[in-house]
């Protein structure tokens, strides 16, 4: 599968964190000769980190919106 197909599939699956980290992780894996399991693990960890960051951002936004409504 070509890079563009991989990135498109990641978008279709809404794996935005994985997509954002893909090039860096693949370049590092090639340079350091990482095993496939390590590459997959790194991609999964990137996705988890991105989802956690989005969740925190959404929670903060909701908290700020709620605080703003209380002061009206």
Buried (B, 14 or more C-beta within 10 A) or exposed (E): EEEEEBBEEBEEEEBBBBBBBBEEBBEBBEEEEBEEEBBBEBBEBBBEEBBEEEEEEEEEEEEEEEEEEEEE
